[in-house]
Amino acid sequence: MDENLHSPQRRLIELRIEHADLDELIDHNPADHPVDDLTLRRLKKRRLLLRDQISQLETELDPPEPA
């Protein structure tokens, strides 16, 4: 069971959830809770990093077919 907690598939799910949370925070930022520019830039940078990690993990789990 402990192996399942650290599986690449679980990590992929966690990364996707965090990315979706950041999407919600960045793209649907309510006007009553404004985020300063520096924080917004940091959130966007984190979201890009997550997207890269997701892409890399997806490639490792399902490598492209050889030509």
C-alpha positions in Angstrom: 0.0 0.0 0.0 2.8 2.4 0.8 4.2 1.8 -2.7 0.9 3.2 -4.1 1.3 6.4 -2.2 4.5 7.2 -4.0 3.6 5.9 -7.5 4.2 8.1 -10.6 0.5 7.9 -11.4 -0.4 9.3 -8.0 2.2 12.1 -8.4 0.7 12.9 -11.7 -2.7 13.3 -10.2 -1.4 15.5 -7.4 0.4 17.7 -9.9 -2.8 18.0 -12.0 -4.8 19.0 -9.0 -2.3 21.6 -7.9 -2.2 23.0 -11.5 -6.0 23.2 -11.6 -6.1 25.0 -8.2 -3.6 27.5 -9.5 -5.7 27.9 -12.7 -8.7 28.7 -10.6 -6.7 31.2 -8.4 -5.1 33.0 -11.3 -7.8 33.0 -13.9 -10.8 33.5 -11.6 -9.3 35.8 -9.1 -12.2 37.6 -7.4 -12.1 41.3 -7.3 -12.7 41.4 -3.6 -9.4 39.5 -3.1 -7.0 41.2 -5.4 -3.5 39.7 -5.7 -0.5 42.0 -6.2 1.6 41.7 -9.3 4.5 40.0 -7.7 2.3 37.3 -6.2 0.5 36.8 -9.5 3.8 36.4 -11.4 5.0 33.9 -8.8 1.7 31.9 -9.1 2.0 31.9 -12.9 5.7 30.8 -12.8 4.7 27.9 -10.4 1.8 27.0 -12.8 4.3 26.8 -15.7 6.7 24.7 -13.7 3.8 22.3 -12.8 2.8 22.1 -16.5 6.4 21.1 -17.4 6.5 18.5 -14.6 3.2 17.1 -15.8 4.4 16.8 -19.4 7.6 15.2 -18.3 5.9 12.6 -16.1 3.3 11.9 -18.8 6.1 11.2 -21.3 7.8 8.9 -18.8 4.6 7.0 -18.1 3.5 6.7 -21.8 6.5 7.2 -24.0 5.9 8.2 -27.6 5.8 5.4 -30.2 9.0 4.9 -32.2 8.9 6.0 -35.8 
